[in-house]
Amino acid sequence: MISDTAKKKLREIFGKVSILDSTEDRIAYSYDGTPLLSSLPELIAIPASVDQLSQLMKLANEEKFSIVPRGSGSGLSGGSIPSENSVVLLMNRWDKVIELDKNNLTAWVEPGVITGKFQSFVESQGLFYPPDPGSSQICTLGGNVAENAGGLRGLKYGVTKNYVLGFEVVLPNGDVMRIGGKNMKDVAGYNLKDVLIGSEGTLGIFTKILLKLIPLPKASKTLLAFYDSIAGAAETVSAITAARISPAMLEFLDNPTIRAVEDFTHLGLDTNTGAILLVEVDGPRSAVEEDSAAIEAICRKSGAKSVRVARDEAESTKLKAARKSAFTALARIRPTTILEDATVPRSELTTMVNFINGTAKKHDIQIGTFGHAGDGNLHPTGLTDERDKAEIKRTEDAFEEIFRKAVDLGGTITGEHGVGLAKRKFLESLYDTPFIKLMRTTKEMLDPNFVLNPGKIISVSPRCEGALPKSREQIERITAKMDNPSEAYF
């Protein structure tokens, strides 16, 4: 429990209005986009300044409570699940674009800016911010930097870290540090910027972010190719790569996902198709026409049953809906949807998808798979019901086998969702000990009291074991009692 003295000091720092502690508020911020994980925070704090954040971190170290940063709560690895004895820090109200510098093609932003809104804004100025996570309409730029988010355009344009030039960050001890700037070259000292990007709120709290922008592509074209099997789609991916073509998107859906999408969107998809590839190219108009024609020919040569080419922007949007609605479509099938993420070398795409399908059959569960074929990043999605404990156990066992197989194939347990709380045990069991030891050393050096998002990525220090989240039964018990005010909540 956070002491009464600490709570009094928190209200002195933030003011009564900016501290939330009702049962309803605590439940509302007890979970994020990760299924099956939740835990009650003690308080929720809404900061108004960098100075408040600095004071908060210093107080957390003095009073030994933890801070859990939160943007929109759209994460899928439990990164913003509260720890026990914690204060959830709401950063989503820091939502201003501070500066758009067209001369240097950069933008200073606050961490709570919604990614999709920022993309629309810069595109209205003829500029382009490529990182495009699936949750772009709700996720924040601060969360993207914390997770090093990827997305559909990662094959050609890279991920979030490729567009972060610098930031202001509050460190776990309360120090405020600025890293980077508008220089296109800067090798002064260790590359601490990339250490903090993707650190999932465990090493610092971003307060301002400097992003790199590029010119908006002049044209684009979208194709949808249908195959009898995943093998044909994978062969196409290899052939496109060998042809030295860099699509902006190169996405795929397997048959269970295709069936779910067609049932949801009624796009006229062939539900007997084994796999679909969505390909988009962009750039100068002449290059787009040349590349799209070459890709269509490659698709047909690699065994595509048919290829649909968008004639205009409206049809392009319709074709892309087949991929962008995949998760939503699958989520309609069962009460609980577990969207996972694993990456393998592109050459192992067929092997991995076949293994996922075989594992689902072995454990008698439903899994639909879609993802970024161009970079081997797969999203096997378990369709289950959390009320069925036996089925949940089978699903967990299946995903453990899937993650182990990914690593065995030279891949990784996560390509973009992060480790968070949900995948920590896999990171610690499947990766080299020196790698884990160095991460722990880095965490202990910057955050010796484990006050900032403890238990995420790596396990907490033995002296901080009480910081780990409790099970969600605590919240279910409290929720059940909310209709009876005479009963105590704790």
C-alpha positions as CSV (number, residue, x, y, z in Angstrom):
1,M,0.0,0.0,0.0
2,I,1.2,3.5,-0.7
3,S,1.5,5.3,2.6
4,D,-0.8,8.1,3.7
5,T,2.3,10.4,3.8
6,A,3.1,9.6,0.2
7,K,-0.6,10.1,-0.9
8,K,-0.5,13.5,0.8
9,K,2.7,14.5,-1.0
10,L,1.2,13.3,-4.3
11,R,-1.8,15.6,-3.8
12,E,0.5,18.5,-3.0
13,I,2.5,17.9,-6.2
14,F,-0.5,17.3,-8.5
15,G,-3.5,18.9,-6.8
16,K,-6.6,17.0,-5.8
17,V,-8.2,17.2,-9.2
18,S,-5.3,15.5,-10.9
19,I,-5.3,12.5,-8.6
20,L,-7.9,9.8,-9.2
21,D,-8.6,7.2,-6.6
22,S,-12.2,6.1,-6.9
23,T,-12.9,2.4,-7.3
24,E,-14.4,3.1,-10.8
25,D,-11.3,5.0,-11.9
26,R,-8.9,2.3,-10.6
27,I,-10.8,-0.4,-12.4
28,A,-10.9,1.7,-15.6
29,Y,-7.1,1.8,-15.6
30,S,-6.5,-1.7,-14.4
31,Y,-6.0,-3.2,-17.9
32,D,-4.8,-2.5,-21.4
33,G,-5.2,-4.1,-24.8
34,T,-3.7,-7.4,-23.6
35,P,-6.3,-10.1,-22.8
36,L,-6.3,-12.0,-19.5
37,L,-4.1,-9.5,-17.6
38,S,-5.3,-6.8,-15.2
39,S,-4.4,-5.4,-11.8
40,L,-5.7,-2.5,-9.7
41,P,-3.5,0.6,-9.3
42,E,-3.7,2.5,-6.0
43,L,-3.9,5.9,-7.7
44,I,-4.0,7.5,-11.1
45,A,-2.0,10.7,-11.7
46,I,-2.5,13.3,-14.5
47,P,0.6,15.4,-14.8
48,A,0.6,18.9,-16.1
49,S,4.4,19.6,-16.3
50,V,7.8,18.1,-16.6
51,D,8.6,19.4,-13.1
52,Q,5.6,17.4,-11.7
53,L,7.0,14.3,-13.3
54,S,10.4,14.9,-11.9
55,Q,9.0,15.4,-8.4
56,L,6.9,12.3,-8.8
57,M,9.9,10.1,-9.7
58,K,11.9,11.4,-6.7
59,L,8.9,10.8,-4.4
60,A,8.5,7.2,-5.7
61,N,12.2,6.5,-4.9
62,E,11.8,7.9,-1.4
63,E,8.5,6.2,-0.6
64,K,9.2,3.0,-2.6
65,F,6.0,2.9,-4.8
66,S,6.0,2.3,-8.5
67,I,5.0,4.4,-11.5
68,V,3.4,2.8,-14.6
69,P,3.3,5.2,-17.6
70,R,0.2,4.9,-19.9
71,G,-0.8,6.4,-23.2
72,S,-4.0,5.1,-24.8
73,G,-3.6,1.6,-23.2
74,S,-3.7,-0.1,-26.6
75,G,-0.6,-2.2,-25.9
76,L,-0.7,-6.0,-26.5
77,S,2.0,-7.3,-24.2
78,G,0.8,-6.0,-20.8
79,G,3.2,-3.0,-20.8
80,S,0.8,-0.7,-19.0
81,I,-0.7,-3.2,-16.6
82,P,-0.4,-1.6,-13.1
83,S,2.0,-3.1,-10.6
84,E,0.9,-3.6,-7.0
85,N,1.6,-0.5,-4.9
86,S,1.5,1.6,-8.1
87,V,0.5,5.0,-9.5
88,V,-0.7,4.9,-13.2
89,L,0.6,8.0,-15.0
90,L,-1.7,9.2,-17.7
91,M,0.2,10.9,-20.5
92,N,-2.6,10.9,-23.2
93,R,-3.5,14.6,-22.4
94,W,0.0,15.7,-23.6
95,D,-1.4,15.9,-27.1
96,K,0.1,18.9,-28.9
97,V,2.2,19.1,-32.0
98,I,4.7,21.6,-30.7
99,E,6.5,22.5,-33.9
100,L,6.4,21.5,-37.6
101,D,9.8,22.4,-39.2
102,K,9.4,22.2,-43.0
103,N,12.9,23.3,-43.6
104,N,14.4,20.4,-41.7
105,L,11.5,18.0,-42.2
106,T,11.0,17.4,-38.5
107,A,8.3,17.8,-35.9
108,W,8.4,18.2,-32.1
109,V,5.4,16.5,-30.5
110,E,4.1,15.6,-27.1
111,P,3.8,11.9,-26.3
112,G,0.0,11.8,-26.2
113,V,-0.5,12.8,-29.8
114,I,-2.6,10.2,-31.6
115,T,-0.5,8.6,-34.3
116,G,-3.2,8.6,-37.0
117,K,-4.1,12.2,-36.3
118,F,-0.5,13.2,-36.6
119,Q,-0.1,11.3,-39.9
120,S,-3.2,13.1,-41.3
121,F,-1.8,16.5,-40.2
122,V,1.6,16.1,-41.8
123,E,0.1,14.7,-45.0
124,S,-2.0,17.8,-45.3
125,Q,1.3,19.7,-45.4
126,G,2.7,17.4,-48.1
127,L,4.8,15.4,-45.7
128,F,4.8,11.8,-44.5
129,Y,5.3,9.9,-41.2
130,P,5.5,6.3,-42.3
131,P,5.2,4.1,-39.1
132,D,1.7,2.7,-39.3
133,P,0.7,0.4,-36.4
134,G,-2.6,-1.3,-36.7
135,S,-3.9,0.7,-33.8
136,S,-2.9,4.0,-35.4
137,Q,-6.3,5.6,-34.8
138,I,-6.1,5.2,-31.1
139,C,-2.4,4.7,-30.1
140,T,-0.1,7.5,-29.1
141,L,3.3,8.5,-30.5
142,G,4.8,8.2,-27.0
143,G,3.5,4.7,-26.8
144,N,4.9,4.0,-30.2
145,V,8.3,5.2,-29.2
146,A,8.2,3.2,-25.9
147,E,7.3,0.0,-27.9
148,N,9.3,0.8,-31.0
149,A,6.1,0.2,-32.9
150,G,6.1,-1.1,-36.5
151,G,3.1,-1.6,-38.7
152,L,2.1,-2.3,-42.3
153,R,4.7,-0.1,-44.0
154,G,7.6,-1.5,-42.1
155,L,9.1,-3.4,-45.0
156,K,10.0,-0.3,-47.0
157,Y,10.1,2.4,-44.4
158,G,11.2,0.7,-41.2
159,V,9.8,1.1,-37.7
160,T,9.4,4.0,-35.2
161,K,13.1,4.1,-34.2
162,N,14.0,5.0,-37.8
163,Y,12.1,8.3,-37.4
164,V,13.1,9.4,-33.9
165,L,15.8,12.1,-33.9
166,G,15.6,12.9,-30.2
167,F,13.5,13.4,-27.2
168,E,13.2,14.9,-23.7
169,V,12.8,12.2,-21.1
170,V,12.4,12.0,-17.3
171,L,14.7,9.3,-15.9
172,P,13.7,7.0,-13.0
173,N,15.7,9.2,-10.5
174,G,13.8,12.3,-11.6
175,D,16.5,13.8,-13.7
176,V,15.4,15.4,-17.0
177,M,17.5,14.6,-20.0
178,R,17.5,15.7,-23.7
179,I,18.9,13.4,-26.4
180,G,19.5,14.1,-30.1
181,G,18.4,17.0,-32.3
182,K,17.8,18.0,-35.8
183,N,21.2,17.1,-37.0
184,M,21.2,14.3,-39.6
185,K,24.6,13.1,-38.2
186,D,25.5,12.9,-34.6
187,V,27.8,10.3,-33.1
188,A,28.7,12.1,-29.9
189,G,28.8,9.5,-27.1
190,Y,26.9,6.2,-26.6
191,N,23.7,5.8,-28.6
192,L,21.5,6.1,-25.5
193,K,18.6,7.2,-27.8
194,D,18.1,3.7,-29.1
195,V,18.5,2.2,-25.6
196,L,15.4,4.1,-24.5
197,I,13.4,3.6,-27.7
198,G,11.5,0.3,-27.2
199,S,12.3,0.2,-23.4
200,E,8.5,-0.1,-22.8
201,G,8.3,2.6,-20.1
202,T,10.9,0.9,-17.9
203,L,13.8,3.3,-18.3
204,G,12.2,6.7,-18.7
205,I,9.1,8.8,-19.4
206,F,9.0,10.7,-22.7
207,T,7.8,14.2,-22.5
208,K,8.8,15.6,-25.9
209,I,9.7,13.7,-29.1
210,L,11.5,14.9,-32.2
211,L,10.4,13.0,-35.3
212,K,11.8,12.8,-38.8
213,L,9.4,13.3,-41.7
214,I,9.9,12.6,-45.4
215,P,8.1,13.9,-48.5
216,L,4.7,12.4,-49.2
217,P,4.8,9.8,-52.0
218,K,3.3,11.1,-55.3
219,A,1.4,8.0,-56.1
220,S,0.5,4.5,-54.9
221,K,-1.1,1.3,-56.2
222,T,-2.6,-1.7,-54.4
223,L,-2.9,-5.3,-55.4
224,L,-4.6,-8.3,-53.9
225,A,-3.4,-11.8,-54.9
226,F,-5.2,-15.1,-54.1
227,Y,-3.3,-18.4,-53.7
228,D,-4.2,-22.0,-53.1
229,S,-1.7,-22.3,-50.3
230,I,0.7,-20.2,-48.1
231,A,3.6,-21.7,-50.0
232,G,2.6,-19.8,-53.2
233,A,2.3,-16.6,-51.3
234,A,5.7,-17.1,-49.6
235,E,7.3,-17.9,-53.0
236,T,5.9,-14.6,-54.2
237,V,7.4,-12.7,-51.3
238,S,10.8,-14.2,-52.1
239,A,10.5,-13.4,-55.8
240,I,9.5,-9.8,-55.1
241,T,12.5,-9.4,-52.9
242,A,14.8,-11.0,-55.5
243,A,13.5,-8.6,-58.1
244,R,14.8,-5.7,-56.0
245,I,11.3,-4.2,-55.5
246,S,10.5,-2.6,-52.2
247,P,6.7,-2.5,-51.6
248,A,5.3,-0.2,-49.0
249,M,3.1,-3.0,-47.8
250,L,3.4,-6.8,-48.3
251,E,0.8,-8.4,-46.1
252,F,-0.8,-11.8,-45.9
253,L,-3.9,-13.6,-44.5
254,D,-4.4,-17.3,-44.1
255,N,-7.7,-19.2,-44.8
256,P,-9.3,-18.9,-41.3
257,T,-8.6,-15.2,-41.4
258,I,-10.0,-14.8,-44.9
259,R,-13.2,-16.5,-43.9
260,A,-13.6,-14.2,-40.9
261,V,-12.8,-11.1,-42.9
262,E,-15.3,-12.0,-45.7
263,D,-18.0,-12.7,-43.1
264,F,-17.4,-9.3,-41.6
265,T,-16.7,-7.1,-44.6
266,H,-18.5,-8.8,-47.5
267,L,-15.7,-7.8,-49.9
268,G,-16.3,-10.7,-52.2
269,L,-13.2,-12.7,-51.1
270,D,-12.9,-16.3,-52.2
271,T,-13.2,-18.1,-48.9
272,N,-11.7,-21.3,-50.5
273,T,-8.4,-19.5,-51.0
274,G,-5.5,-20.8,-48.9
275,A,-3.8,-17.4,-48.6
276,I,-4.1,-13.8,-49.7
277,L,-1.2,-11.3,-50.3
278,L,-1.9,-7.6,-50.1
279,V,0.8,-5.6,-51.9
280,E,1.1,-1.8,-52.1
281,V,3.8,0.2,-53.9
282,D,4.3,3.9,-53.7
283,G,6.7,6.6,-55.0
284,P,6.9,8.5,-58.3
285,R,4.0,7.7,-60.6
286,S,6.2,6.1,-63.3
287,A,8.0,3.9,-60.8
288,V,4.6,2.9,-59.2
289,E,3.2,1.8,-62.6
290,E,6.4,-0.1,-63.4
291,D,6.6,-1.9,-60.0
292,S,3.0,-2.7,-59.8
293,A,3.1,-4.4,-63.3
294,A,6.2,-6.3,-62.3
295,I,4.6,-7.5,-59.1
296,E,1.4,-8.6,-60.8
297,A,3.5,-10.7,-63.2
298,I,5.4,-12.2,-60.3
299,C,2.2,-13.1,-58.5
300,R,0.8,-14.9,-61.5
301,K,4.1,-16.7,-62.2
302,S,4.3,-17.8,-58.5
303,G,0.9,-19.5,-58.8
304,A,-1.7,-16.8,-57.9
305,K,-5.2,-17.9,-58.8
306,S,-6.2,-14.4,-59.5
307,V,-4.9,-10.8,-58.9
308,R,-7.1,-7.8,-58.3
309,V,-5.5,-4.4,-59.0
310,A,-7.1,-1.2,-57.5
311,R,-8.1,1.3,-60.2
312,D,-8.4,4.3,-57.9
313,E,-8.0,5.4,-54.2
314,A,-11.5,4.2,-53.3
315,E,-10.8,0.7,-54.6
316,S,-7.4,0.7,-52.9
317,T,-9.0,1.5,-49.6
318,K,-11.5,-1.4,-50.2
319,L,-8.7,-3.9,-50.9
320,K,-6.6,-2.8,-47.9
321,A,-9.7,-3.3,-45.7
322,A,-9.2,-7.0,-46.2
323,R,-6.0,-6.8,-44.2
324,K,-6.8,-3.9,-41.9
325,S,-10.0,-5.6,-40.7
326,A,-8.3,-8.9,-39.9
327,F,-8.1,-8.5,-36.1
328,T,-11.6,-7.0,-35.8
329,A,-13.1,-9.8,-38.0
330,L,-11.4,-12.6,-35.9
331,A,-12.4,-10.9,-32.7
332,R,-16.1,-11.5,-33.5
333,I,-15.8,-15.2,-33.5
334,R,-15.1,-16.0,-29.8
335,P,-15.4,-14.0,-26.6
336,T,-11.6,-13.8,-26.0
337,T,-9.1,-12.9,-28.7
338,I,-5.4,-13.3,-28.1
339,L,-3.4,-11.4,-30.7
340,E,0.2,-12.6,-30.6
341,D,3.3,-11.7,-32.6
342,A,6.4,-13.6,-33.6
343,T,8.9,-13.1,-36.4
344,V,10.9,-15.5,-38.5
345,P,13.2,-15.0,-41.5
346,R,11.2,-14.6,-44.6
347,S,12.5,-17.9,-46.0
348,E,10.8,-19.7,-43.0
349,L,7.4,-18.2,-43.5
350,T,5.7,-21.3,-44.9
351,T,7.3,-23.5,-42.3
352,M,6.1,-21.2,-39.5
353,V,2.6,-20.8,-40.7
354,N,2.3,-24.6,-41.2
355,F,3.6,-25.2,-37.7
356,I,1.1,-22.7,-36.3
357,N,-1.8,-24.5,-38.0
358,G,-0.5,-27.9,-36.9
359,T,-0.1,-26.7,-33.3
360,A,-3.7,-25.3,-33.3
361,K,-5.0,-28.7,-34.5
362,K,-2.8,-30.6,-31.9
363,H,-4.2,-28.5,-29.0
364,D,-7.8,-28.4,-30.4
365,I,-8.0,-24.6,-30.5
366,Q,-8.7,-22.0,-33.1
367,I,-5.9,-19.8,-34.5
368,G,-6.1,-17.4,-37.5
369,T,-2.9,-16.0,-38.8
370,F,-2.1,-12.8,-40.6
371,G,0.7,-10.4,-40.7
372,H,3.6,-8.7,-42.4
373,A,4.8,-11.3,-45.0
374,G,7.5,-8.9,-46.3
375,D,9.4,-9.0,-43.0
376,G,8.3,-12.3,-41.6
377,N,6.3,-10.8,-38.8
378,L,3.3,-13.1,-38.1
379,H,0.3,-12.4,-35.9
380,P,-1.2,-15.8,-34.9
381,T,-4.4,-14.9,-33.2
382,G,-6.0,-17.3,-30.7
383,L,-9.8,-17.4,-30.6
384,T,-11.0,-18.7,-27.2
385,D,-13.1,-18.0,-24.1
386,E,-11.3,-17.0,-20.9
387,R,-14.1,-18.6,-18.9
388,D,-13.0,-22.0,-20.2
389,K,-9.9,-22.5,-18.1
390,A,-9.0,-25.8,-19.8
391,E,-9.2,-24.2,-23.3
392,I,-7.1,-21.2,-22.1
393,K,-4.5,-23.6,-20.8
394,R,-4.4,-25.4,-24.2
395,T,-4.1,-22.0,-25.9
396,E,-1.2,-20.9,-23.6
397,D,0.6,-24.2,-24.3
398,A,0.1,-23.8,-28.0
399,F,1.6,-20.3,-28.0
400,E,4.6,-21.5,-25.9
401,E,5.3,-24.0,-28.6
402,I,4.9,-21.4,-31.3
403,F,7.3,-19.0,-29.7
404,R,9.9,-21.8,-29.2
405,K,9.6,-22.8,-32.8
406,A,10.1,-19.1,-33.9
407,V,13.3,-18.9,-32.0
408,D,14.4,-22.3,-33.3
409,L,13.9,-21.0,-36.8
410,G,16.2,-18.1,-36.1
411,G,13.3,-15.7,-35.3
412,T,12.1,-13.9,-32.3
413,I,9.2,-13.9,-29.8
414,T,8.1,-10.4,-30.8
415,G,8.6,-8.2,-33.8
416,E,6.5,-5.2,-32.7
417,H,4.2,-5.8,-29.7
418,G,7.0,-5.9,-27.2
419,V,7.8,-8.1,-24.2
420,G,6.0,-6.3,-21.5
421,L,4.6,-8.6,-18.8
422,A,3.0,-11.2,-21.1
423,K,6.2,-12.5,-22.8
424,R,8.8,-11.9,-20.1
425,K,9.0,-15.6,-19.2
426,F,9.8,-16.5,-22.8
427,L,12.5,-13.8,-23.1
428,E,14.1,-15.1,-19.9
429,S,13.9,-18.8,-20.9
430,L,14.7,-18.6,-24.6
431,Y,17.5,-16.1,-24.8
432,D,21.2,-16.2,-23.9
433,T,22.0,-15.5,-20.2
434,P,24.5,-12.7,-20.9
435,F,21.8,-10.8,-22.9
436,I,19.4,-11.0,-20.0
437,K,22.1,-10.1,-17.5
438,L,23.1,-7.0,-19.4
439,M,19.5,-5.8,-19.7
440,R,19.1,-6.4,-15.9
441,T,22.3,-4.5,-15.2
442,T,21.1,-1.6,-17.4
443,K,17.7,-1.5,-15.5
444,E,19.4,-1.6,-12.1
445,M,21.8,1.1,-13.0
446,L,19.2,3.5,-14.2
447,D,16.4,2.4,-11.8
448,P,18.0,0.8,-8.7
449,N,14.7,0.8,-6.8
450,F,12.7,-0.6,-9.7
451,V,10.1,2.1,-9.4
452,L,9.5,2.6,-13.1
453,N,7.2,0.0,-14.6
454,P,8.7,-2.9,-12.6
455,G,8.2,-6.5,-13.8
456,K,8.0,-5.6,-17.5
457,I,10.6,-7.0,-20.0
458,I,12.7,-8.6,-17.2
459,S,11.7,-9.8,-13.8
460,V,12.0,-7.4,-10.9
461,S,14.9,-7.3,-8.5
462,P,14.4,-9.8,-5.6
463,R,14.1,-6.9,-3.2
464,C,11.1,-5.6,-5.3
465,E,9.1,-8.8,-5.7
466,G,6.0,-7.2,-4.2
467,A,5.7,-5.0,-7.2
468,L,4.5,-7.7,-9.5
469,P,0.8,-7.4,-10.6
470,K,-1.7,-9.6,-8.9
471,S,-4.2,-11.7,-10.8
472,R,-7.4,-10.2,-12.2
473,E,-9.5,-12.1,-9.6
474,Q,-8.9,-9.1,-7.3
475,I,-10.7,-6.8,-9.8
476,E,-13.5,-9.3,-10.4
477,R,-14.1,-9.5,-6.6
478,I,-14.2,-5.7,-6.3
479,T,-16.5,-5.3,-9.3
480,A,-18.9,-7.9,-7.9
481,K,-19.2,-5.9,-4.7
482,M,-19.7,-2.5,-6.3
483,D,-23.5,-2.9,-6.3
484,N,-23.4,-3.3,-2.5
485,P,-21.8,-0.2,-0.9
486,S,-22.1,-1.7,2.5
487,E,-19.3,-4.2,1.7
488,A,-15.7,-3.3,2.0
489,Y,-13.6,-3.3,-1.2
490,F,-10.3,-4.4,0.4
